[in-house]
Amino acid sequence: MTATGAAFSVRIMAAPHLSGGYEVTVRRGQFWVPGERVAAPHGTVQRAPMFVQWEAPREVTHPYPLVLVHGGGGQGTDWLGTPDGRPGWATRFVEAGFAVYVVDRCGHGRSPYHPDVVGPMGPQLPYEAAATLFASENTTWDTDQLLASMGPLPADLAASQRLDADRLSRLLDVTGPAVLVTHSAGGPVGWLTTDARPDLVVAIAAIEPMGPPFTDFPGLGPLTWGLTSAEITYDPPAVTPADAAGRRIPALAGKPVVVVSGGASAFAGFTPQIVEFLNAAGARAEHLHLPDCGITGNGHGLVFESNSDETVEPVIEWITAKETA
């Protein structure tokens, strides 16, 4: 491997403690959803734990916490701050009165990855692919800051989703009923977690989720079972993926779902297909296209683009409306 540039400096205009951050009194903490104990040549080790960071205002004014699930290759920091140094969606949710739980999916960020117990790593996201995936009219970030947080996913996408859904399901056993807020490759994990704990998922806000149904997603793998790579429960049971189309997913029956897309995102073109699939499966799904709210120019990374304070507002409004419906 050879170096292709000398981008070794940290390009930040001023010391972060002087120019960034936010002022809000909060309560916060962290813990782990442990993985299984497995035998290794050198002894017993833990497989794929999930790191959880929580934060809440002094007075929580909403009945359900939010569980924020980042996308592929990212980590929980995607929600905590933006590449250009501003507070992220997690902060805005807390300011709006929500308790939030931010996870690092298995093998990402602060959730350790060892191939001997988790499985082989897939490729890391290259700059060239990121330039296409995150193209937007609302980017002011340093691309080095954006890519620095992004590592590889497990090569087996279905196995990765099963791990994440298991850990998230056990997190919900701790938090109680919650709203899932997912981004990109975190989308399938949201559907699978709902399948495992339908009574604990109040609603789902899926931000730019993977799709369309049954596609082979470039660089990641196939959505074999519709919107997931791992098997999900259908009614009547789907013995093979070919049986799944048009069948209901009992866990999604009547579940409020919003699928959010940005006006400059390539994902916006297939988002109506995702909504159609979810409604056929039994969900109460709707499409929230940001330009319809007067918010324009956003790409796939709308949760951390330069107008992220605007893009979060309709999501807060939707969640607030559903929690009292």
Contacts in CASP RR format, 6 or more apart in sequence:
PFRMAT RR
TARGET T0000
AUTHOR 0000-0000-0000
METHOD contacts of the structure
MODEL  1
MTATGAAFSVRIMAAPHLSGGYEVTVRRGQFWVPGERVAAPHGTVQRAPM
FVQWEAPREVTHPYPLVLVHGGGGQGTDWLGTPDGRPGWATRFVEAGFAV
YVVDRCGHGRSPYHPDVVGPMGPQLPYEAAATLFASENTTWDTDQLLASM
GPLPADLAASQRLDADRLSRLLDVTGPAVLVTHSAGGPVGWLTTDARPDL
VVAIAAIEPMGPPFTDFPGLGPLTWGLTSAEITYDPPAVTPADAAGRRIP
ALAGKPVVVVSGGASAFAGFTPQIVEFLNAAGARAEHLHLPDCGITGNGH
GLVFESNSDETVEPVIEWITAKETA
7 144 0 8 1.000
11 142 0 8 1.000
11 144 0 8 1.000
11 145 0 8 1.000
12 85 0 8 1.000
13 19 0 8 1.000
16 85 0 8 1.000
20 85 0 8 1.000
20 86 0 8 1.000
21 85 0 8 1.000
21 86 0 8 1.000
21 87 0 8 1.000
22 87 0 8 1.000
22 91 0 8 1.000
22 95 0 8 1.000
24 57 0 8 1.000
24 91 0 8 1.000
24 94 0 8 1.000
24 95 0 8 1.000
25 57 0 8 1.000
25 58 0 8 1.000
26 55 0 8 1.000
26 56 0 8 1.000
26 57 0 8 1.000
26 58 0 8 1.000
26 94 0 8 1.000
27 55 0 8 1.000
27 56 0 8 1.000
27 57 0 8 1.000
27 58 0 8 1.000
28 53 0 8 1.000
28 54 0 8 1.000
28 55 0 8 1.000
28 56 0 8 1.000
29 53 0 8 1.000
29 54 0 8 1.000
29 55 0 8 1.000
30 51 0 8 1.000
30 52 0 8 1.000
30 53 0 8 1.000
30 54 0 8 1.000
31 52 0 8 1.000
31 54 0 8 1.000
32 49 0 8 1.000
32 50 0 8 1.000
32 51 0 8 1.000
32 52 0 8 1.000
33 49 0 8 1.000
33 50 0 8 1.000
33 52 0 8 1.000
33 167 0 8 1.000
33 168 0 8 1.000
33 170 0 8 1.000
33 171 0 8 1.000
33 174 0 8 1.000
34 46 0 8 1.000
34 49 0 8 1.000
35 46 0 8 1.000
35 47 0 8 1.000
35 48 0 8 1.000
35 49 0 8 1.000
35 50 0 8 1.000
35 167 0 8 1.000
36 46 0 8 1.000
36 47 0 8 1.000
36 48 0 8 1.000
37 44 0 8 1.000
37 45 0 8 1.000
37 46 0 8 1.000
37 47 0 8 1.000
38 44 0 8 1.000
38 45 0 8 1.000
38 46 0 8 1.000
38 47 0 8 1.000
38 117 0 8 1.000
40 116 0 8 1.000
40 117 0 8 1.000
45 114 0 8 1.000
45 117 0 8 1.000
46 117 0 8 1.000
47 117 0 8 1.000
47 118 0 8 1.000
48 106 0 8 1.000
48 107 0 8 1.000
48 111 0 8 1.000
48 113 0 8 1.000
48 117 0 8 1.000
48 118 0 8 1.000
48 163 0 8 1.000
48 167 0 8 1.000
49 106 0 8 1.000
49 111 0 8 1.000
49 112 0 8 1.000
49 167 0 8 1.000
50 103 0 8 1.000
50 104 0 8 1.000
50 105 0 8 1.000
50 106 0 8 1.000
50 111 0 8 1.000
50 164 0 8 1.000
50 167 0 8 1.000
50 168 0 8 1.000
50 171 0 8 1.000
51 103 0 8 1.000
51 104 0 8 1.000
51 109 0 8 1.000
51 110 0 8 1.000
51 111 0 8 1.000
52 101 0 8 1.000
52 102 0 8 1.000
52 103 0 8 1.000
52 171 0 8 1.000
53 76 0 8 1.000
53 80 0 8 1.000
53 101 0 8 1.000
53 102 0 8 1.000
53 103 0 8 1.000
54 65 0 8 1.000
54 99 0 8 1.000
54 100 0 8 1.000
54 101 0 8 1.000
54 102 0 8 1.000
55 90 0 8 1.000
55 94 0 8 1.000
55 99 0 8 1.000
55 100 0 8 1.000
55 102 0 8 1.000
56 65 0 8 1.000
56 94 0 8 1.000
56 98 0 8 1.000
56 99 0 8 1.000
56 100 0 8 1.000
57 94 0 8 1.000
57 95 0 8 1.000
57 97 0 8 1.000
57 98 0 8 1.000
57 99 0 8 1.000
59 97 0 8 1.000
60 97 0 8 1.000
60 98 0 8 1.000
60 99 0 8 1.000
61 97 0 8 1.000
61 98 0 8 1.000
62 96 0 8 1.000
62 97 0 8 1.000
62 98 0 8 1.000
62 99 0 8 1.000
62 319 0 8 1.000
62 320 0 8 1.000
62 323 0 8 1.000
63 323 0 8 1.000
64 177 0 8 1.000
64 178 0 8 1.000
64 179 0 8 1.000
64 202 0 8 1.000
64 323 0 8 1.000
65 98 0 8 1.000
65 99 0 8 1.000
65 100 0 8 1.000
65 101 0 8 1.000
65 175 0 8 1.000
65 176 0 8 1.000
65 178 0 8 1.000
65 179 0 8 1.000
66 93 0 8 1.000
66 98 0 8 1.000
66 99 0 8 1.000
66 100 0 8 1.000
66 101 0 8 1.000
66 178 0 8 1.000
66 179 0 8 1.000
66 180 0 8 1.000
66 181 0 8 1.000
66 319 0 8 1.000
67 100 0 8 1.000
67 101 0 8 1.000
67 103 0 8 1.000
67 168 0 8 1.000
67 171 0 8 1.000
67 172 0 8 1.000
67 175 0 8 1.000
67 178 0 8 1.000
67 179 0 8 1.000
67 180 0 8 1.000
67 181 0 8 1.000
68 76 0 8 1.000
68 79 0 8 1.000
68 89 0 8 1.000
68 90 0 8 1.000
68 93 0 8 1.000
68 100 0 8 1.000
68 101 0 8 1.000
68 102 0 8 1.000
68 103 0 8 1.000
68 181 0 8 1.000
69 103 0 8 1.000
69 105 0 8 1.000
69 164 0 8 1.000
69 168 0 8 1.000
69 180 0 8 1.000
69 181 0 8 1.000
69 182 0 8 1.000
69 183 0 8 1.000
69 186 0 8 1.000
69 187 0 8 1.000
69 189 0 8 1.000
69 190 0 8 1.000
70 76 0 8 1.000
70 78 0 8 1.000
70 79 0 8 1.000
70 103 0 8 1.000
70 104 0 8 1.000
70 105 0 8 1.000
70 108 0 8 1.000
70 183 0 8 1.000
70 184 0 8 1.000
70 186 0 8 1.000
71 78 0 8 1.000
71 105 0 8 1.000
71 182 0 8 1.000
71 183 0 8 1.000
71 184 0 8 1.000
71 185 0 8 1.000
71 186 0 8 1.000
71 187 0 8 1.000
72 105 0 8 1.000
72 108 0 8 1.000
72 150 0 8 1.000
72 153 0 8 1.000
72 184 0 8 1.000
72 185 0 8 1.000
72 186 0 8 1.000
72 220 0 8 1.000
73 108 0 8 1.000
73 125 0 8 1.000
73 150 0 8 1.000
73 151 0 8 1.000
73 152 0 8 1.000
73 153 0 8 1.000
73 185 0 8 1.000
74 108 0 8 1.000
74 109 0 8 1.000
74 149 0 8 1.000
74 150 0 8 1.000
74 151 0 8 1.000
75 104 0 8 1.000
75 105 0 8 1.000
75 108 0 8 1.000
75 109 0 8 1.000
75 110 0 8 1.000
75 149 0 8 1.000
75 150 0 8 1.000
76 102 0 8 1.000
76 103 0 8 1.000
76 104 0 8 1.000
76 108 0 8 1.000
76 109 0 8 1.000
77 109 0 8 1.000
77 149 0 8 1.000
78 149 0 8 1.000
78 183 0 8 1.000
78 303 0 8 1.000
78 304 0 8 1.000
79 88 0 8 1.000
79 89 0 8 1.000
79 90 0 8 1.000
79 100 0 8 1.000
79 102 0 8 1.000
79 303 0 8 1.000
80 87 0 8 1.000
80 88 0 8 1.000
80 90 0 8 1.000
80 91 0 8 1.000
80 102 0 8 1.000
81 87 0 8 1.000
81 88 0 8 1.000
81 90 0 8 1.000
81 91 0 8 1.000
81 304 0 8 1.000
82 88 0 8 1.000
82 141 0 8 1.000
82 304 0 8 1.000
82 305 0 8 1.000
82 306 0 8 1.000
82 308 0 8 1.000
83 141 0 8 1.000
83 142 0 8 1.000
83 145 0 8 1.000
83 146 0 8 1.000
83 304 0 8 1.000
84 140 0 8 1.000
84 141 0 8 1.000
84 142 0 8 1.000
84 145 0 8 1.000
84 306 0 8 1.000
85 145 0 8 1.000
86 308 0 8 1.000
86 309 0 8 1.000
88 303 0 8 1.000
88 304 0 8 1.000
88 308 0 8 1.000
88 312 0 8 1.000
89 181 0 8 1.000
89 303 0 8 1.000
89 304 0 8 1.000
89 308 0 8 1.000
89 312 0 8 1.000
89 315 0 8 1.000
90 100 0 8 1.000
90 102 0 8 1.000
92 308 0 8 1.000
92 309 0 8 1.000
92 312 0 8 1.000
92 316 0 8 1.000
93 100 0 8 1.000
93 312 0 8 1.000
93 316 0 8 1.000
94 100 0 8 1.000
96 316 0 8 1.000
98 319 0 8 1.000
101 171 0 8 1.000
101 175 0 8 1.000
101 178 0 8 1.000
103 111 0 8 1.000
103 167 0 8 1.000
103 168 0 8 1.000
103 171 0 8 1.000
104 110 0 8 1.000
104 111 0 8 1.000
105 111 0 8 1.000
105 160 0 8 1.000
105 164 0 8 1.000
105 186 0 8 1.000
105 189 0 8 1.000
106 113 0 8 1.000
106 118 0 8 1.000
106 154 0 8 1.000
106 160 0 8 1.000
106 163 0 8 1.000
106 164 0 8 1.000
106 167 0 8 1.000
107 113 0 8 1.000
107 118 0 8 1.000
107 154 0 8 1.000
108 151 0 8 1.000
108 153 0 8 1.000
109 149 0 8 1.000
109 151 0 8 1.000
113 121 0 8 1.000
113 154 0 8 1.000
115 121 0 8 1.000
118 154 0 8 1.000
118 163 0 8 1.000
119 154 0 8 1.000
119 155 0 8 1.000
119 156 0 8 1.000
119 159 0 8 1.000
120 154 0 8 1.000
120 155 0 8 1.000
120 156 0 8 1.000
121 152 0 8 1.000
121 153 0 8 1.000
121 154 0 8 1.000
121 155 0 8 1.000
122 152 0 8 1.000
122 153 0 8 1.000
122 154 0 8 1.000
122 155 0 8 1.000
123 152 0 8 1.000
123 219 0 8 1.000
124 150 0 8 1.000
124 151 0 8 1.000
124 152 0 8 1.000
125 133 0 8 1.000
125 147 0 8 1.000
125 150 0 8 1.000
125 151 0 8 1.000
127 143 0 8 1.000
127 147 0 8 1.000
130 143 0 8 1.000
130 146 0 8 1.000
130 147 0 8 1.000
130 150 0 8 1.000
131 143 0 8 1.000
133 266 0 8 1.000
133 300 0 8 1.000
134 146 0 8 1.000
134 299 0 8 1.000
134 300 0 8 1.000
134 301 0 8 1.000
135 264 0 8 1.000
135 299 0 8 1.000
135 300 0 8 1.000
136 264 0 8 1.000
136 265 0 8 1.000
136 297 0 8 1.000
136 298 0 8 1.000
136 299 0 8 1.000
136 300 0 8 1.000
136 301 0 8 1.000
136 302 0 8 1.000
136 305 0 8 1.000
137 264 0 8 1.000
137 296 0 8 1.000
137 297 0 8 1.000
137 298 0 8 1.000
138 297 0 8 1.000
138 298 0 8 1.000
138 299 0 8 1.000
138 302 0 8 1.000
138 305 0 8 1.000
138 306 0 8 1.000
138 307 0 8 1.000
139 305 0 8 1.000
139 306 0 8 1.000
140 306 0 8 1.000
141 304 0 8 1.000
141 306 0 8 1.000
153 160 0 8 1.000
153 185 0 8 1.000
153 220 0 8 1.000
154 160 0 8 1.000
154 163 0 8 1.000
157 220 0 8 1.000
157 221 0 8 1.000
157 222 0 8 1.000
157 229 0 8 1.000
158 224 0 8 1.000
158 228 0 8 1.000
158 229 0 8 1.000
158 230 0 8 1.000
158 231 0 8 1.000
159 230 0 8 1.000
161 188 0 8 1.000
161 189 0 8 1.000
161 192 0 8 1.000
161 228 0 8 1.000
161 229 0 8 1.000
161 230 0 8 1.000
162 192 0 8 1.000
162 230 0 8 1.000
164 186 0 8 1.000
164 189 0 8 1.000
164 192 0 8 1.000
164 193 0 8 1.000
165 189 0 8 1.000
165 190 0 8 1.000
165 192 0 8 1.000
165 193 0 8 1.000
165 195 0 8 1.000
165 196 0 8 1.000
165 230 0 8 1.000
166 196 0 8 1.000
168 180 0 8 1.000
168 189 0 8 1.000
168 190 0 8 1.000
168 193 0 8 1.000
169 193 0 8 1.000
169 196 0 8 1.000
169 197 0 8 1.000
169 200 0 8 1.000
172 178 0 8 1.000
172 193 0 8 1.000
172 197 0 8 1.000
172 200 0 8 1.000
172 201 0 8 1.000
173 197 0 8 1.000
173 200 0 8 1.000
175 200 0 8 1.000
176 200 0 8 1.000
177 199 0 8 1.000
177 200 0 8 1.000
177 201 0 8 1.000
177 202 0 8 1.000
178 200 0 8 1.000
178 201 0 8 1.000
178 202 0 8 1.000
179 201 0 8 1.000
179 202 0 8 1.000
179 203 0 8 1.000
179 204 0 8 1.000
179 205 0 8 1.000
179 319 0 8 1.000
179 322 0 8 1.000
179 323 0 8 1.000
180 190 0 8 1.000
180 193 0 8 1.000
180 194 0 8 1.000
180 201 0 8 1.000
180 203 0 8 1.000
180 204 0 8 1.000
180 205 0 8 1.000
181 204 0 8 1.000
181 205 0 8 1.000
181 207 0 8 1.000
181 315 0 8 1.000
181 319 0 8 1.000
182 189 0 8 1.000
182 190 0 8 1.000
182 204 0 8 1.000
182 205 0 8 1.000
182 206 0 8 1.000
182 207 0 8 1.000
182 209 0 8 1.000
183 207 0 8 1.000
183 208 0 8 1.000
183 209 0 8 1.000
183 301 0 8 1.000
183 303 0 8 1.000
184 207 0 8 1.000
184 208 0 8 1.000
184 209 0 8 1.000
184 210 0 8 1.000
184 300 0 8 1.000
184 301 0 8 1.000
185 210 0 8 1.000
185 220 0 8 1.000
186 209 0 8 1.000
186 210 0 8 1.000
187 206 0 8 1.000
187 209 0 8 1.000
187 210 0 8 1.000
187 227 0 8 1.000
188 209 0 8 1.000
188 210 0 8 1.000
188 223 0 8 1.000
188 227 0 8 1.000
188 228 0 8 1.000
188 229 0 8 1.000
188 230 0 8 1.000
190 201 0 8 1.000
190 204 0 8 1.000
190 206 0 8 1.000
191 204 0 8 1.000
191 227 0 8 1.000
191 228 0 8 1.000
191 232 0 8 1.000
191 249 0 8 1.000
191 252 0 8 1.000
192 228 0 8 1.000
192 230 0 8 1.000
192 232 0 8 1.000
193 201 0 8 1.000
194 201 0 8 1.000
194 204 0 8 1.000
194 251 0 8 1.000
194 252 0 8 1.000
194 255 0 8 1.000
195 232 0 8 1.000
195 233 0 8 1.000
195 249 0 8 1.000
195 251 0 8 1.000
196 251 0 8 1.000
198 250 0 8 1.000
198 251 0 8 1.000
198 252 0 8 1.000
198 255 0 8 1.000
201 251 0 8 1.000
201 255 0 8 1.000
202 256 0 8 1.000
202 322 0 8 1.000
202 323 0 8 1.000
203 255 0 8 1.000
203 256 0 8 1.000
203 257 0 8 1.000
203 258 0 8 1.000
203 319 0 8 1.000
203 322 0 8 1.000
203 323 0 8 1.000
204 255 0 8 1.000
204 256 0 8 1.000
204 257 0 8 1.000
204 258 0 8 1.000
205 257 0 8 1.000
205 258 0 8 1.000
205 260 0 8 1.000
205 315 0 8 1.000
205 318 0 8 1.000
205 319 0 8 1.000
206 257 0 8 1.000
206 258 0 8 1.000
206 259 0 8 1.000
206 260 0 8 1.000
206 274 0 8 1.000
207 260 0 8 1.000
207 302 0 8 1.000
207 303 0 8 1.000
207 315 0 8 1.000
208 260 0 8 1.000
208 261 0 8 1.000
208 262 0 8 1.000
208 265 0 8 1.000
208 267 0 8 1.000
208 299 0 8 1.000
208 300 0 8 1.000
208 301 0 8 1.000
208 302 0 8 1.000
209 227 0 8 1.000
209 259 0 8 1.000
209 267 0 8 1.000
209 274 0 8 1.000
210 217 0 8 1.000
210 220 0 8 1.000
210 223 0 8 1.000
210 227 0 8 1.000
211 217 0 8 1.000
211 223 0 8 1.000
211 227 0 8 1.000
211 267 0 8 1.000
211 270 0 8 1.000
211 273 0 8 1.000
211 274 0 8 1.000
212 270 0 8 1.000
212 273 0 8 1.000
212 274 0 8 1.000
212 277 0 8 1.000
213 223 0 8 1.000
213 226 0 8 1.000
213 227 0 8 1.000
213 245 0 8 1.000
213 273 0 8 1.000
213 274 0 8 1.000
213 277 0 8 1.000
214 222 0 8 1.000
214 223 0 8 1.000
214 224 0 8 1.000
214 226 0 8 1.000
214 241 0 8 1.000
214 245 0 8 1.000
215 222 0 8 1.000
215 223 0 8 1.000
215 270 0 8 1.000
216 222 0 8 1.000
216 223 0 8 1.000
217 223 0 8 1.000
221 229 0 8 1.000
222 229 0 8 1.000
223 229 0 8 1.000
224 230 0 8 1.000
224 231 0 8 1.000
224 241 0 8 1.000
225 231 0 8 1.000
225 232 0 8 1.000
225 238 0 8 1.000
225 241 0 8 1.000
225 244 0 8 1.000
226 232 0 8 1.000
226 241 0 8 1.000
226 244 0 8 1.000
226 245 0 8 1.000
226 277 0 8 1.000
227 274 0 8 1.000
227 277 0 8 1.000
227 278 0 8 1.000
232 249 0 8 1.000
232 251 0 8 1.000
233 249 0 8 1.000
233 250 0 8 1.000
233 251 0 8 1.000
234 243 0 8 1.000
234 244 0 8 1.000
234 247 0 8 1.000
234 248 0 8 1.000
234 249 0 8 1.000
235 247 0 8 1.000
235 248 0 8 1.000
235 249 0 8 1.000
235 250 0 8 1.000
236 247 0 8 1.000
237 243 0 8 1.000
238 244 0 8 1.000
238 247 0 8 1.000
246 280 0 8 1.000
246 281 0 8 1.000
247 281 0 8 1.000
248 280 0 8 1.000
248 281 0 8 1.000
248 282 0 8 1.000
249 281 0 8 1.000
249 282 0 8 1.000
249 283 0 8 1.000
252 278 0 8 1.000
252 281 0 8 1.000
252 282 0 8 1.000
252 283 0 8 1.000
253 282 0 8 1.000
253 283 0 8 1.000
254 282 0 8 1.000
254 283 0 8 1.000
254 284 0 8 1.000
255 282 0 8 1.000
255 283 0 8 1.000
255 284 0 8 1.000
256 283 0 8 1.000
256 284 0 8 1.000
256 322 0 8 1.000
256 325 0 8 1.000
257 278 0 8 1.000
257 283 0 8 1.000
257 284 0 8 1.000
257 285 0 8 1.000
257 286 0 8 1.000
258 285 0 8 1.000
258 286 0 8 1.000
258 287 0 8 1.000
258 288 0 8 1.000
258 315 0 8 1.000
258 318 0 8 1.000
259 271 0 8 1.000
259 274 0 8 1.000
259 275 0 8 1.000
259 278 0 8 1.000
259 285 0 8 1.000
259 286 0 8 1.000
259 287 0 8 1.000
259 288 0 8 1.000
260 288 0 8 1.000
260 289 0 8 1.000
260 290 0 8 1.000
260 302 0 8 1.000
260 314 0 8 1.000
260 315 0 8 1.000
261 267 0 8 1.000
261 268 0 8 1.000
261 269 0 8 1.000
261 271 0 8 1.000
261 287 0 8 1.000
261 288 0 8 1.000
261 289 0 8 1.000
261 290 0 8 1.000
262 268 0 8 1.000
262 289 0 8 1.000
262 290 0 8 1.000
262 291 0 8 1.000
262 295 0 8 1.000
262 297 0 8 1.000
262 298 0 8 1.000
262 299 0 8 1.000
262 300 0 8 1.000
262 302 0 8 1.000
262 311 0 8 1.000
263 289 0 8 1.000
263 290 0 8 1.000
263 291 0 8 1.000
263 296 0 8 1.000
263 297 0 8 1.000
263 298 0 8 1.000
263 299 0 8 1.000
264 296 0 8 1.000
264 297 0 8 1.000
264 298 0 8 1.000
264 299 0 8 1.000
265 298 0 8 1.000
265 299 0 8 1.000
265 300 0 8 1.000
265 301 0 8 1.000
265 302 0 8 1.000
266 300 0 8 1.000
267 299 0 8 1.000
267 300 0 8 1.000
268 289 0 8 1.000
271 287 0 8 1.000
271 289 0 8 1.000
272 287 0 8 1.000
274 285 0 8 1.000
275 285 0 8 1.000
275 286 0 8 1.000
275 287 0 8 1.000
278 285 0 8 1.000
279 285 0 8 1.000
288 314 0 8 1.000
288 315 0 8 1.000
288 318 0 8 1.000
290 296 0 8 1.000
290 297 0 8 1.000
290 298 0 8 1.000
290 302 0 8 1.000
290 311 0 8 1.000
290 314 0 8 1.000
291 297 0 8 1.000
293 314 0 8 1.000
295 307 0 8 1.000
295 310 0 8 1.000
295 311 0 8 1.000
295 314 0 8 1.000
298 305 0 8 1.000
298 307 0 8 1.000
298 311 0 8 1.000
299 305 0 8 1.000
302 308 0 8 1.000
302 311 0 8 1.000
303 311 0 8 1.000
303 312 0 8 1.000
305 311 0 8 1.000
END
